[in-house]
Amino acid sequence: MEPDFWHSKWNAEQIGFHLSEVNPLLIKHWSMLDLAQDCQVFVPLCGKSLDLCYLAELGHKVVGCELNQTAVEQFFAENSFAYLMTPANESISELNRFDARDITLYQGDLFSLTSEELSGVDAFYDRAALIAWPEAMRLAYVEKLTELLPPKSVGLLVTLDYPQEALKGPPFAVSNDWVMANMADDFELELLSCEDVLNENPRFINKQVPWLTESVYQLKRRG
Ligand SMILES: C[S@@+](CC[C@H](N)C(=O)[O-])C[C@H]1O[C@@H](n2cnc3c(N)ncnc32)[C@H](O)[C@@H]1O
């Protein structure tokens, strides 16, 4: 979606995607990646997710990217983290940078982030980022993610799939076939789980979406 869409959602506090707890799928599957405690984890389109806190509590250095400044400020305020803000500067970065102890958030458009800003990243976590893009923009996101991530970095990807014609996204439906067809050239992919989650999603039930699955993939950047 275009930036204005997301800014209006944050302004109107319509953030149904935000979970009030750490994503149970992250807790369940993260250890599968077998990462060193001090590794650096990139979280694209991070919102104000508590998953950032969970990853930092594991000892990881966490680097997120989020478009909306209110989201970033709420993240630090709601978790009582002191931070230092470095404004965007043409010669250094096109994004505002917010540094707390173990968490750095770049505030601005992911497409303006550079691999230099992510140097040191070994891992990544995508929940509600790939599925935030309509199909016409999704491939550009995958290409940007691939460009930003160093070879051999590993991560988790969480997707949703449902009959797209039954509901206007976001979240957008991303099938296993789409993931395999469009990401397998750049990532080794392993499907870790695929669960029926319709009953936990009243918005989808109310719109009479007939089925809804949530999948978790383990990824490794090729190269
Ligand atoms: C569906 S939400 C998911 C947030 C988070 N991953 C979570 O699990 O709560 C997508 C987020 O991506 C942000 N976003 C959208 N487009 C972006 C872009 N081009 N660059 C950075 N962030 C973006 C939105 O502001 C929104 O907070």
The ligand as an SDF file (V2000), in Angstrom:
LIG
                    3D

 27 29  0  0  0  0  0  0  0  0999 V2000
    0.4550   -4.7480    8.8020 C   0  0  0  0  0  0  0  0  0  0  0  0
    1.4650   -3.6610    9.7260 S   0  0  0  0  0  0  0  0  0  0  0  0
    2.5210   -4.8430   10.5560 C   0  0  0  0  0  0  0  0  0  0  0  0
    3.2970   -4.2510   11.6980 C   0  0  0  0  0  0  0  0  0  0  0  0
    4.1250   -5.2650   12.4970 C   0  0  0  0  0  0  0  0  0  0  0  0
    4.9490   -6.1000   11.6620 N   0  0  0  0  0  0  0  0  0  0  0  0
    3.2490   -6.1000   13.3850 C   0  0  0  0  0  0  0  0  0  0  0  0
    3.3470   -7.3290   13.3140 O   0  0  0  0  0  0  0  0  0  0  0  0
    2.4960   -5.5310   14.1830 O   0  0  0  0  0  0  0  0  0  0  0  0
    2.5030   -2.9870    8.4680 C   0  0  0  0  0  0  0  0  0  0  0  0
    3.3540   -1.8350    8.9590 C   0  0  0  0  0  0  0  0  0  0  0  0
    4.2520   -1.4520    7.9250 O   0  0  0  0  0  0  0  0  0  0  0  0
    4.3940   -0.0520    7.9130 C   0  0  0  0  0  0  0  0  0  0  0  0
    4.8080    0.2930    6.5390 N   0  0  0  0  0  0  0  0  0  0  0  0
    4.0230    0.3150    5.4430 C   0  0  0  0  0  0  0  0  0  0  0  0
    4.7260    0.6610    4.3580 N   0  0  0  0  0  0  0  0  0  0  0  0
    6.0080    0.8590    4.7750 C   0  0  0  0  0  0  0  0  0  0  0  0
    7.2090    1.2390    4.1180 C   0  0  0  0  0  0  0  0  0  0  0  0
    7.2370    1.5190    2.8040 N   0  0  0  0  0  0  0  0  0  0  0  0
    8.3480    1.3320    4.8470 N   0  0  0  0  0  0  0  0  0  0  0  0
    8.3300    1.0750    6.1840 C   0  0  0  0  0  0  0  0  0  0  0  0
    7.2100    0.7080    6.8630 N   0  0  0  0  0  0  0  0  0  0  0  0
    6.0590    0.6080    6.1630 C   0  0  0  0  0  0  0  0  0  0  0  0
    3.0230    0.4590    8.3190 C   0  0  0  0  0  0  0  0  0  0  0  0
    3.0520    1.7740    8.8440 O   0  0  0  0  0  0  0  0  0  0  0  0
    2.5820   -0.5760    9.3410 C   0  0  0  0  0  0  0  0  0  0  0  0
    2.9240   -0.1870   10.6400 O   0  0  0  0  0  0  0  0  0  0  0  0
  1  2  1  0
  2  3  1  0
  2 10  1  0
  3  4  1  0
  4  5  1  0
  5  6  1  0
  5  7  1  0
  7  8  2  0
  7  9  1  0
 10 11  1  0
 11 12  1  0
 11 26  1  0
 12 13  1  0
 13 14  1  0
 13 24  1  0
 14 15  1  0
 14 23  1  0
 15 16  2  0
 16 17  1  0
 17 18  1  0
 17 23  2  0
 18 19  1  0
 18 20  2  0
 20 21  1  0
 21 22  2  0
 22 23  1  0
 24 25  1  0
 24 26  1  0
 26 27  1  0
M  CHG  2   2   1   9  -1
M  END
$$$$
